[in-house]
Amino acid sequence: MPRDPSPYDELPKLAANHAPLSPLSFLPRTAAIWPDRPAMIHGAIRRTWAEEWERCRRLAGALRARGIGRGDTVGILSPNTPAMFEAHFGVPATGAVLNALNYRLDAAGIAFILEHSDTRLMLADTELAPTLAEARERLGRELEVIDIDDPEGPDQGHGERLGKVEYEELLASAEPVEESKWELPDDEWRAVSLNYTSGTTGNPKGVVYHHRGAYLNALGNVLTWGMAQHPVYLWTLPMFHCNGWCFPWTVTAMGGTHVCLRRVEAGAVYRAFAEHGVTHLCGAPIVMQMLLGATSEQRRPFEQQVRMLTAAAPPPAAVLAGMAKLGIEVTHVYGLTETYGPAVVCAWQEPWNELSIEEQARLRARQGVRSLPLEGLAVADPKTLEPVPADGETMGEVLFRGNLVMKGYLANPRATEEAFAGGWFHSGDLGVLHPDGYAELRDRSKDIIISGGENISSIEVEGVLYRHPAVAAAAVVARPDERWGETPCAFVELNVELESGVEGTVDLEATEEALIAFCRDHLAHYKCPRSVVFGELPKTSTGKIRKVELRERARRAAE
């Protein structure tokens, strides 16, 4: 019989033996141990961890002096700059919640977010002043703005001002929070940040992160990558995207160096590899395509092993071979805004090293297994929650459970309840489970193509198209059809030149007929595209292909 109460349970939880988990704890530790190590590189800027520690405390002091505290929302609109990094510590250190906005949104989208989140104060890069000015006008209320006039920006530190004080002036005039008063939250369940979904089918939803999840995912990133102490991390992934997949906190925890980039360009990335010894970066497949397609003038030699995490579309074999040839090892991950970014990883198995590059690419294309901090990952019937058989064929919804799942959607109880139905977070992604326990996405529920009563996975068709050496990017959507209801329509972006690492040259004369025939060689015929449209694919600011726009194009073409 269980003993209740047990003598084990009578031991008290005290300040001596318990503290809330928070990524805010990483910064003072790193600054104390490695005060003189490089923390920040941005153009001509070089700062140590001692300097960044003081700057973050000054930001927290300045915000507190303006009355910012627990429950307030502080927004930031900025590319990857030192101020964007510092906001990830200085803002939550006040008890406030950081809302890093997608700076590529239009004024209407930004105004909606500012209103919905009741943002009290904005930090804003001067390059984005015109958009924010229009958004503030739409907002119809006072909103204090702190201008970030970045010397690496297009106006070289002389940009348009919306506020009364510039960021560097703010820090210089602020009284830094005392080191002893850099307090962790009293409850790790408190909100640390707010991230808005893309809102492609309506208004975006505000995803709330808690300190515990941010702490655990930040350290989970270290374990996922086997990251050594003092990484040099290049900011090609926007920090506004899921708080940069928690890497502002990860790199800080490891005493690493943040290398900021305002714009991701091939030449700038190669320079960072060569000049700063970059060891890690994250990004969408478009970043890999950019690196492989770089001109000889843009490329720079580098000696160190570089590791890259990529999400979204799985890397095709030619891209993986090309990246390996460059000296970049690619790991495929998967997650959503609601899971703090990647929470699933295609954990590599040693025997796979003996396989062909094509077979390795097939295995890497799978989303994989749960990361260490994620408690539950399942592929199941979305209504009954009955797990699908691990046969690699039966589709179900991908479900998440645990500390890497958001608190919920801000001020949206209905959406929160629906997302957490049955005690799991419902991703809306459809996938299969392979016999070895690795999950593989087959589609978003809204992207499944139903042709003549048969379900066709757009991801499966895209995977075949990516195997063609001339294809740089591909997206498959449903096109209305009088006979079949829907048929697959492929939108394809061709390579100009791709160093695939294999013998032969790229066929730049790929035609609609040739690509359809290629698909018919690798797929059941009913799954193959009936039409192929060539041209640049529309993408979001984080590199995801905008299928909603392509579906509308396909619909219009069928009329």
Backbone torsions as a table, in degrees:
resi	resn	phi	psi	omega
1	MET	NA	137.2	178.0
2	PRO	-66.7	143.9	178.8
3	ARG	-94.1	121.1	-178.8
4	ASP	-136.8	112.8	2.5
5	PRO	-79.6	151.8	175.9
6	SER	-91.4	148.0	176.2
7	PRO	-62.0	-23.3	175.7
8	TYR	-67.1	-33.8	-177.0
9	ASP	-80.5	-12.7	-177.0
10	GLU	-83.8	-9.9	178.1
11	LEU	-70.0	133.3	-170.2
12	PRO	-80.8	150.7	171.4
13	LYS	-91.0	115.4	-172.7
14	LEU	-127.8	168.8	175.0
15	ALA	-60.6	-27.3	-179.0
16	ALA	-73.1	-24.1	-173.9
17	ASN	-128.8	8.5	-179.7
18	HIS	-151.1	135.8	174.1
19	ALA	-144.5	141.8	176.8
20	PRO	-61.9	140.6	176.8
21	LEU	-76.0	130.7	178.8
22	SER	-155.3	137.9	176.9
23	PRO	-66.2	-12.6	177.1
24	LEU	-63.2	-20.8	-178.7
25	SER	-73.9	-17.8	-176.2
26	PHE	-69.0	-39.6	-171.4
27	LEU	-65.4	-51.7	179.9
28	PRO	-62.3	-33.2	177.7
29	ARG	-64.2	-49.5	-179.0
30	THR	-63.1	-41.5	-179.9
31	ALA	-65.1	-32.7	179.7
32	ALA	-74.5	-35.9	-175.8
33	ILE	-85.7	-41.0	-175.9
34	TRP	-126.9	58.4	-175.2
35	PRO	-60.9	-29.3	-174.2
36	ASP	-99.9	-0.5	178.6
37	ARG	-75.7	151.4	179.7
38	PRO	-66.3	129.8	179.3
39	ALA	-108.8	-36.9	-170.8
40	MET	-138.4	129.5	171.4
41	ILE	-126.3	125.9	178.8
42	HIS	-151.9	100.1	-175.3
43	GLY	60.7	-122.3	179.1
44	ALA	-84.0	-6.3	-176.8
45	ILE	-78.5	132.1	172.9
46	ARG	-133.9	122.6	179.2
47	ARG	-133.9	147.3	177.7
48	THR	-90.6	174.2	178.1
49	TRP	-69.7	-31.1	175.3
50	ALA	-63.1	-40.6	180.0
51	GLU	-69.3	-41.8	179.5
52	GLU	-66.8	-35.8	177.0
53	TRP	-60.2	-44.9	178.8
54	GLU	-67.2	-40.7	-178.6
55	ARG	-64.4	-41.4	178.9
56	CYS	-65.7	-36.7	176.6
57	ARG	-68.5	-34.9	176.3
58	ARG	-66.4	-40.7	177.9
59	LEU	-62.2	-44.9	178.4
60	ALA	-61.3	-41.4	178.8
61	GLY	-64.1	-41.3	179.7
62	ALA	-64.3	-41.3	-179.7
63	LEU	-68.8	-40.5	177.7
64	ARG	-62.2	-38.8	179.4
65	ALA	-63.6	-23.0	177.6
66	ARG	-93.0	10.2	175.9
67	GLY	85.2	10.4	179.4
68	ILE	-77.1	133.2	-179.5
69	GLY	-159.3	-161.1	-173.5
70	ARG	-55.1	132.7	177.3
71	GLY	88.3	-11.1	177.6
72	ASP	-80.5	154.7	175.2
73	THR	-110.4	127.4	176.2
74	VAL	-116.0	122.6	-178.9
75	GLY	-96.1	156.2	171.8
76	ILE	-140.1	135.1	179.7
77	LEU	-125.0	101.0	-172.2
78	SER	-162.3	147.5	166.8
79	PRO	-67.1	-170.2	179.3
80	ASN	-75.8	95.9	-177.6
81	THR	-127.8	165.7	174.7
82	PRO	-56.8	-37.0	179.6
83	ALA	-62.9	-39.0	177.9
84	MET	-62.1	-43.0	176.8
85	PHE	-63.2	-48.2	-176.1
86	GLU	-63.0	-30.4	178.3
87	ALA	-64.0	-26.7	-179.7
88	HIS	-68.7	-15.6	175.0
89	PHE	-112.2	-47.4	-174.6
90	GLY	-63.7	-37.1	-178.6
91	VAL	-71.3	-55.8	-179.2
92	PRO	-66.5	-18.3	177.0
93	ALA	-65.6	-18.2	176.7
94	THR	-87.4	-8.0	-172.2
95	GLY	94.8	-7.7	-180.0
96	ALA	-79.0	172.4	-178.0
97	VAL	-111.0	130.2	-179.8
98	LEU	-85.6	127.0	176.1
99	ASN	-117.1	95.3	178.7
100	ALA	-86.1	112.3	-173.9
101	LEU	-89.2	147.8	172.7
102	ASN	-67.9	112.2	-173.8
103	TYR	-75.8	-2.3	176.4
104	ARG	-95.2	1.1	175.4
105	LEU	-68.8	155.7	174.6
106	ASP	-82.0	175.6	-175.1
107	ALA	-61.5	-38.1	-179.4
108	ALA	-64.0	-42.7	179.7
109	GLY	-65.6	-41.1	178.6
110	ILE	-66.6	-41.2	179.2
111	ALA	-61.7	-41.5	177.7
112	PHE	-58.7	-46.8	-178.3
113	ILE	-64.4	-43.0	179.6
114	LEU	-61.4	-39.0	179.8
115	GLU	-72.8	-47.5	-176.5
116	HIS	-62.8	-37.7	-177.9
117	SER	-89.0	-4.4	-177.1
118	ASP	52.4	48.4	-178.5
119	THR	-62.1	130.2	-176.6
120	ARG	-93.1	-29.4	-174.8
121	LEU	-151.0	144.8	-179.6
122	MET	-122.5	134.5	164.7
123	LEU	-99.6	127.0	-172.1
124	ALA	-143.2	130.8	175.9
125	ASP	-67.3	137.0	-175.0
126	THR	-64.8	-24.8	177.1
127	GLU	-60.9	-27.2	-176.5
128	LEU	-98.8	9.9	-176.5
129	ALA	-58.0	-43.6	-178.9
130	PRO	-59.3	-42.3	-179.8
131	THR	-67.4	-43.2	-179.8
132	LEU	-67.2	-35.9	178.4
133	ALA	-60.8	-43.2	178.2
134	GLU	-67.1	-39.6	178.9
135	ALA	-64.0	-41.1	179.8
136	ARG	-65.5	-35.7	177.0
137	GLU	-65.5	-40.8	177.4
138	ARG	-65.4	-32.8	-177.2
139	LEU	-62.9	-37.2	175.6
140	GLY	73.9	22.6	175.6
141	ARG	-148.0	166.0	179.3
142	GLU	-68.6	139.1	176.6
143	LEU	-146.2	113.6	-179.4
144	GLU	-68.8	136.0	-180.0
145	VAL	-121.7	130.8	170.0
146	ILE	-103.1	117.5	-176.9
147	ASP	-78.1	134.4	173.0
148	ILE	-105.8	104.3	-176.9
149	ASP	-102.3	82.1	-172.5
150	ASP	-71.0	126.0	178.1
151	PRO	-63.6	-17.8	176.9
152	GLU	-89.7	-2.3	179.3
153	GLY	-74.4	173.5	-176.6
154	PRO	-63.0	-25.6	179.7
155	ASP	-98.5	6.6	173.7
156	GLN	49.5	48.0	176.2
157	GLY	85.8	13.1	179.9
158	HIS	-132.5	44.3	-176.2
159	GLY	-83.4	175.6	-179.7
160	GLU	-68.4	133.5	-178.5
161	ARG	-102.2	136.3	173.5
162	LEU	-108.7	-23.6	-176.5
163	GLY	-105.8	-173.1	-178.3
164	LYS	-96.6	-12.0	-177.6
165	VAL	-142.8	145.0	177.9
166	GLU	-94.8	153.9	-172.6
167	TYR	-54.0	-48.1	-179.0
168	GLU	-65.6	-36.4	175.0
169	GLU	-63.7	-40.2	178.8
170	LEU	-59.6	-48.2	-178.8
171	LEU	-65.7	-40.8	-177.6
172	ALA	-63.8	-33.0	-176.7
173	SER	-91.8	-6.6	-173.9
174	ALA	-86.6	151.0	171.6
175	GLU	-89.3	117.4	-177.0
176	PRO	-66.2	146.3	173.1
177	VAL	-60.5	134.2	178.5
178	GLU	-61.1	143.3	-177.8
179	GLU	-55.8	-37.9	-178.6
180	SER	-72.0	-13.2	-177.9
181	LYS	-108.9	14.1	172.1
182	TRP	-76.0	88.8	-167.5
183	GLU	-94.0	139.7	171.2
184	LEU	-78.5	159.5	177.8
185	PRO	-62.5	151.3	178.4
186	ASP	-72.0	-14.1	-179.3
187	ASP	-144.4	122.6	-177.6
188	GLU	-68.0	-10.2	176.7
189	TRP	-79.8	-10.5	-180.0
190	ARG	-64.7	151.8	-177.7
191	ALA	-70.8	137.9	175.7
192	VAL	-108.3	-32.3	-177.5
193	SER	-155.1	165.0	-178.9
194	LEU	-131.7	127.8	-179.8
195	ASN	-130.8	131.2	-178.1
196	TYR	-95.8	137.1	175.3
197	THR	-68.2	169.3	-172.9
198	SER	-69.7	-25.2	176.8
199	GLY	66.8	37.4	-177.5
200	THR	-72.0	-18.4	179.6
201	THR	-116.7	22.2	180.0
202	GLY	153.9	-165.1	178.5
203	ASN	-63.7	143.1	179.0
204	PRO	-66.8	154.6	177.7
205	LYS	-104.6	142.3	-179.3
206	GLY	-88.6	110.8	-177.5
207	VAL	-90.7	123.1	-175.5
208	VAL	-101.1	124.8	175.8
209	TYR	-98.7	148.2	174.4
210	HIS	-108.6	163.0	-176.7
211	HIS	-59.7	-39.7	-177.4
212	ARG	-61.6	-47.4	-179.4
213	GLY	-64.5	-40.6	179.9
214	ALA	-64.1	-41.4	178.2
215	TYR	-61.1	-49.4	-175.6
216	LEU	-68.8	-39.4	179.6
217	ASN	-70.8	-34.2	177.0
218	ALA	-59.5	-43.9	178.3
219	LEU	-76.2	-31.0	175.4
220	GLY	-60.9	-33.3	176.3
221	ASN	-59.7	-38.9	179.1
222	VAL	-61.7	-44.5	-176.5
223	LEU	-72.4	-37.4	178.9
224	THR	-59.7	-38.9	-176.2
225	TRP	-95.8	-11.3	-170.8
226	GLY	61.1	41.4	-172.2
227	MET	-70.7	126.8	177.9
228	ALA	-80.3	167.1	178.1
229	GLN	-61.0	146.2	174.9
230	HIS	62.2	51.5	173.8
231	PRO	-67.7	155.7	171.8
232	VAL	-110.7	108.3	-168.9
233	TYR	-107.0	126.0	-180.0
234	LEU	-95.9	127.5	-177.0
235	TRP	-85.6	80.9	170.9
236	THR	-94.6	-26.4	173.8
237	LEU	-80.1	132.7	179.4
238	PRO	-63.4	134.3	177.5
239	MET	-67.0	-18.9	177.2
240	PHE	-74.7	-14.7	-175.2
241	HIS	-88.1	102.9	-178.3
242	CYS	53.3	41.1	-175.5
243	ASN	50.4	44.7	178.9
244	GLY	58.9	37.0	-178.0
245	TRP	56.4	27.4	179.0
246	CYS	73.9	9.9	-178.1
247	PHE	-73.7	-19.7	170.3
248	PRO	-57.2	-36.2	179.5
249	TRP	-83.1	-36.2	-179.6
250	THR	-61.5	-53.5	-175.7
251	VAL	-63.7	-35.9	177.1
252	THR	-64.6	-44.9	179.8
253	ALA	-57.8	-33.2	-176.4
254	MET	-92.1	6.4	-179.9
255	GLY	62.6	33.8	-176.9
256	GLY	-86.9	-167.2	179.8
257	THR	-122.3	126.6	175.4
258	HIS	-89.7	122.8	175.2
259	VAL	-110.2	111.1	-174.5
260	CYS	-88.9	145.0	173.0
261	LEU	-131.7	125.2	174.8
262	ARG	-70.2	-38.9	-179.7
263	ARG	-132.8	139.4	-179.6
264	VAL	-90.1	106.7	178.4
265	GLU	-130.0	146.1	-174.0
266	ALA	-55.8	-46.8	-178.5
267	GLY	-61.5	-40.9	-179.7
268	ALA	-66.9	-37.2	179.5
269	VAL	-67.6	-46.5	179.0
270	TYR	-63.1	-37.5	177.0
271	ARG	-62.5	-40.9	179.4
272	ALA	-64.8	-39.1	175.8
273	PHE	-58.8	-48.2	-172.8
274	ALA	-76.2	-41.8	-171.7
275	GLU	-88.9	-30.5	-175.0
276	HIS	-111.5	-3.1	178.9
277	GLY	66.0	40.2	-178.8
278	VAL	-56.5	135.3	179.5
279	THR	-112.1	-22.7	-174.4
280	HIS	-142.4	147.1	172.2
281	LEU	-157.9	161.3	176.9
282	CYS	-127.7	158.5	176.6
283	GLY	169.6	168.1	176.8
284	ALA	-75.8	165.8	178.8
285	PRO	-54.4	-26.3	-179.8
286	ILE	-60.9	-29.0	178.3
287	VAL	-68.3	-39.7	177.0
288	MET	-64.3	-42.7	178.9
289	GLN	-61.8	-37.7	179.2
290	MET	-65.1	-43.0	-179.7
291	LEU	-67.0	-41.1	179.9
292	LEU	-69.8	-29.9	-179.1
293	GLY	-90.5	6.5	-178.0
294	ALA	-64.9	147.6	177.6
295	THR	-77.0	165.7	178.7
296	SER	-63.4	-31.0	178.2
297	GLU	-69.1	-31.8	-179.6
298	GLN	-79.0	-27.9	-174.2
299	ARG	-76.0	145.3	174.8
300	ARG	-134.2	139.5	178.6
301	PRO	-71.6	147.1	175.1
302	PHE	-145.7	149.6	-172.6
303	GLU	-101.2	-25.9	-173.3
304	GLN	-76.9	155.5	172.2
305	GLN	-73.4	127.6	178.0
306	VAL	-109.5	138.1	178.6
307	ARG	-117.5	139.4	-177.5
308	MET	-131.1	133.3	169.1
309	LEU	-97.1	133.0	176.5
310	THR	-131.8	146.2	177.3
311	ALA	-124.0	-168.1	-178.8
312	ALA	69.6	-135.1	-173.7
313	ALA	-63.4	138.0	178.6
314	PRO	-66.4	143.1	-178.3
315	PRO	-69.2	130.2	175.2
316	PRO	-72.2	163.9	-174.2
317	ALA	-57.7	-42.5	-177.2
318	ALA	-63.6	-37.2	179.2
319	VAL	-69.1	-43.8	178.5
320	LEU	-61.0	-41.6	178.5
321	ALA	-64.4	-42.3	179.1
322	GLY	-64.4	-41.1	179.4
323	MET	-66.4	-40.9	178.0
324	ALA	-61.4	-39.0	178.7
325	LYS	-63.7	-34.2	177.6
326	LEU	-71.9	-22.3	-174.9
327	GLY	100.7	26.6	-178.2
328	ILE	-121.1	121.2	178.7
329	GLU	-93.3	127.5	-173.4
330	VAL	-106.7	133.0	173.4
331	THR	-119.4	131.2	-178.1
332	HIS	-92.3	129.9	179.5
333	VAL	-129.6	170.3	-177.1
334	TYR	-151.5	142.7	175.2
335	GLY	179.7	-172.3	-179.3
336	LEU	-136.6	170.0	174.0
337	THR	-54.9	-37.5	-177.2
338	GLU	-71.0	-8.0	179.6
339	THR	-118.8	28.8	178.3
340	TYR	63.3	27.9	-173.9
341	GLY	87.6	-148.8	-174.7
342	PRO	-60.6	125.7	175.9
343	ALA	-126.0	-0.5	179.8
344	VAL	-130.0	138.9	-176.4
345	VAL	-134.7	143.0	173.9
346	CYS	-82.2	78.6	-177.5
347	ALA	-59.6	125.8	-172.7
348	TRP	-81.3	138.6	177.8
349	GLN	-106.9	134.7	-176.2
350	GLU	-54.6	-42.2	-178.8
351	PRO	-59.8	-21.3	-179.7
352	TRP	-67.5	-19.6	-179.9
353	ASN	-64.1	-21.4	-177.5
354	GLU	-86.1	-6.0	-175.9
355	LEU	-84.4	165.0	176.7
356	SER	-67.0	159.6	-180.0
357	ILE	-62.1	-32.5	178.5
358	GLU	-67.3	-41.8	179.4
359	GLU	-70.0	-38.2	175.4
360	GLN	-60.5	-40.9	179.3
361	ALA	-63.7	-38.8	178.6
362	ARG	-62.4	-40.6	179.7
363	LEU	-71.5	-39.2	178.7
364	ARG	-66.2	-24.1	-178.2
365	ALA	-69.4	-19.3	178.4
366	ARG	-73.9	144.8	-178.1
367	GLN	-70.7	-37.8	167.7
368	GLY	110.1	-137.5	-172.4
369	VAL	-122.3	165.9	-178.1
370	ARG	-66.1	143.6	172.9
371	SER	-70.0	164.2	-171.9
372	LEU	-59.2	-38.6	-177.9
373	PRO	-78.9	-5.8	-179.3
374	LEU	-90.6	126.9	-174.8
375	GLU	-81.0	-33.4	-175.2
376	GLY	-143.0	135.2	174.3
377	LEU	-138.9	127.6	-177.7
378	ALA	-142.5	154.4	169.4
379	VAL	-118.2	114.5	-168.8
380	ALA	-149.4	166.5	171.9
381	ASP	-63.1	124.8	-173.7
382	PRO	-64.7	-20.5	-178.8
383	LYS	-97.2	-48.6	-178.2
384	THR	-86.4	-17.8	-176.6
385	LEU	64.5	18.4	176.5
386	GLU	-76.6	122.7	-179.0
387	PRO	-59.8	143.1	176.2
388	VAL	-77.0	155.4	175.2
389	PRO	-65.1	147.2	-179.1
390	ALA	-82.5	67.6	-176.2
391	ASP	-114.5	1.2	-179.4
392	GLY	70.4	9.1	-176.4
393	GLU	-127.7	-42.9	-174.9
394	THR	-74.6	123.2	-176.5
395	MET	-90.1	146.7	173.5
396	GLY	-149.9	178.4	178.5
397	GLU	-86.1	142.3	177.0
398	VAL	-81.4	125.1	-175.7
399	LEU	-119.8	145.6	-179.8
400	PHE	-123.7	153.6	174.9
401	ARG	-152.9	138.0	172.5
402	GLY	129.8	-163.3	-172.8
403	ASN	-69.7	-16.5	179.4
404	LEU	-94.4	20.7	173.5
405	VAL	-107.7	138.5	-177.7
406	MET	-52.0	163.0	170.2
407	LYS	-65.6	-38.0	-178.4
408	GLY	153.6	-174.0	179.0
409	TYR	-93.3	129.3	-177.7
410	LEU	-60.5	127.8	174.4
411	ALA	52.1	37.2	-179.6
412	ASN	-145.5	69.9	-175.0
413	PRO	-62.9	-33.2	-178.9
414	ARG	-65.2	-47.5	179.6
415	ALA	-64.5	-36.1	178.9
416	THR	-64.6	-44.8	179.7
417	GLU	-62.2	-42.7	179.0
418	GLU	-64.6	-41.0	-177.8
419	ALA	-65.9	-30.7	-175.6
420	PHE	-103.2	17.9	-177.1
421	ALA	-56.5	130.6	176.4
422	GLY	76.7	12.0	177.5
423	GLY	83.5	13.6	175.9
424	TRP	-129.6	153.8	170.1
425	PHE	-85.6	124.7	-178.2
426	HIS	-91.8	114.4	-174.3
427	SER	-76.6	-26.5	-171.9
428	GLY	82.1	-2.0	176.7
429	ASP	-92.4	141.1	177.5
430	LEU	-105.2	137.4	-178.6
431	GLY	-153.7	-177.4	176.8
432	VAL	-126.1	163.4	175.5
433	LEU	-116.0	124.9	-179.2
434	HIS	-83.0	161.3	-178.7
435	PRO	-56.3	-27.1	-179.6
436	ASP	-86.6	6.2	176.3
437	GLY	89.6	1.9	178.9
438	TYR	-86.7	132.9	178.1
439	ALA	-88.8	149.2	176.7
440	GLU	-138.1	127.6	177.9
441	LEU	-70.7	143.2	173.6
442	ARG	-115.8	-26.2	177.8
443	ASP	177.4	164.7	162.0
444	ARG	-77.6	147.5	-179.0
445	SER	-56.3	-33.6	-178.8
446	LYS	-80.1	-10.1	-175.8
447	ASP	-102.2	-3.8	177.3
448	ILE	-62.3	134.5	179.0
449	ILE	-99.9	124.7	-179.8
450	ILE	-107.6	106.6	-174.7
451	SER	-119.0	114.3	-179.2
452	GLY	58.7	32.9	-179.9
453	GLY	84.8	-5.5	179.5
454	GLU	-97.9	137.0	175.7
455	ASN	-83.3	129.3	178.7
456	ILE	-119.3	126.2	177.9
457	SER	-82.6	119.3	178.2
458	SER	-64.1	-33.6	-179.8
459	ILE	-65.4	-37.9	178.8
460	GLU	-63.0	-43.3	179.5
461	VAL	-67.4	-41.5	178.3
462	GLU	-61.0	-38.5	179.4
463	GLY	-60.2	-37.1	177.2
464	VAL	-70.2	-44.3	179.2
465	LEU	-58.8	-40.3	179.9
466	TYR	-64.1	-19.9	178.6
467	ARG	-76.3	-15.8	176.9
468	HIS	-76.2	128.0	-173.0
469	PRO	-63.8	-17.8	-179.5
470	ALA	-86.2	-9.0	-173.6
471	VAL	-92.9	120.1	175.5
472	ALA	-90.4	-37.7	179.6
473	ALA	-152.2	148.1	-178.0
474	ALA	-148.0	145.6	173.9
475	ALA	-143.0	136.3	-178.4
476	VAL	-119.3	130.1	-179.8
477	VAL	-134.1	169.2	178.7
478	ALA	-79.5	136.1	173.6
479	ARG	-117.7	126.9	-179.2
480	PRO	-56.0	140.0	-178.4
481	ASP	-141.4	129.4	-175.6
482	GLU	-61.4	-37.1	-176.3
483	ARG	-84.1	-49.0	-171.4
484	TRP	-96.8	-5.7	-175.3
485	GLY	87.2	-58.0	175.6
486	GLU	-146.1	150.2	170.4
487	THR	-136.3	156.0	180.0
488	PRO	-70.3	133.5	174.0
489	CYS	-120.5	124.6	-177.2
490	ALA	-100.8	133.5	171.1
491	PHE	-109.7	126.0	-169.2
492	VAL	-129.6	134.1	172.9
493	GLU	-109.0	122.2	-174.9
494	LEU	-88.6	150.8	172.5
495	ASN	-70.8	142.7	168.6
496	VAL	-82.5	-44.8	176.0
497	GLU	-157.8	136.6	-178.7
498	LEU	-139.5	117.7	175.3
499	GLU	-82.1	99.1	-171.4
500	SER	-85.1	-13.2	-176.6
501	GLY	78.3	9.2	178.1
502	VAL	-124.5	164.8	-178.4
503	GLU	-66.1	148.9	175.2
504	GLY	100.3	173.1	-179.8
505	THR	-115.8	162.6	-178.4
506	VAL	-76.2	135.7	177.0
507	ASP	-81.5	102.3	-178.6
508	LEU	-85.9	0.8	-179.1
509	GLU	-100.1	26.3	179.7
510	ALA	-59.5	131.4	180.0
511	THR	-117.6	170.7	177.1
512	GLU	-58.3	-46.3	-178.4
513	GLU	-63.1	-40.3	-178.1
514	ALA	-66.6	-41.0	-179.0
515	LEU	-70.7	-37.8	176.7
516	ILE	-64.3	-41.8	178.3
517	ALA	-63.9	-38.4	178.0
518	PHE	-61.2	-43.5	177.9
519	CYS	-63.6	-39.1	-178.3
520	ARG	-66.6	-23.5	176.4
521	ASP	-75.9	-15.5	-173.0
522	HIS	-125.6	-4.1	-176.4
523	LEU	-136.2	157.9	167.1
524	ALA	-58.7	140.3	-169.6
525	HIS	-61.8	-31.8	-178.0
526	TYR	-69.1	-17.2	179.9
527	LYS	-86.0	-12.0	-171.7
528	CYS	-77.3	148.9	177.4
529	PRO	-60.0	141.9	173.0
530	ARG	-92.5	-16.9	179.3
531	SER	-148.7	150.1	179.5
532	VAL	-131.4	129.6	179.2
533	VAL	-115.4	126.0	-178.1
534	PHE	-98.0	145.6	176.4
535	GLY	148.2	172.0	179.7
536	GLU	-66.9	135.7	-177.8
537	LEU	-87.7	138.2	176.8
538	PRO	-70.7	134.2	-176.5
539	LYS	-131.2	153.9	174.2
540	THR	-77.7	175.6	-179.4
541	SER	-66.0	-18.7	178.5
542	THR	-100.2	11.4	173.7
543	GLY	90.4	2.5	178.8
544	LYS	-80.6	141.3	179.8
545	ILE	-74.5	133.1	-177.3
546	ARG	-84.2	87.1	-176.8
547	LYS	-67.8	-28.5	-180.0
548	VAL	-60.3	-36.8	178.2
549	GLU	-71.3	-38.8	179.9
550	LEU	-68.5	-36.7	177.2
551	ARG	-61.7	-38.0	178.7
552	GLU	-68.2	-38.5	176.5
553	ARG	-62.1	-44.0	-179.2
554	ALA	-65.2	-39.1	179.0
555	ARG	-62.7	-45.2	-179.6
556	ARG	-64.3	-37.8	-178.8
557	ALA	-66.7	-28.0	-178.1
558	ALA	-82.5	-13.1	-177.0
559	GLU	-74.0	NA	NA
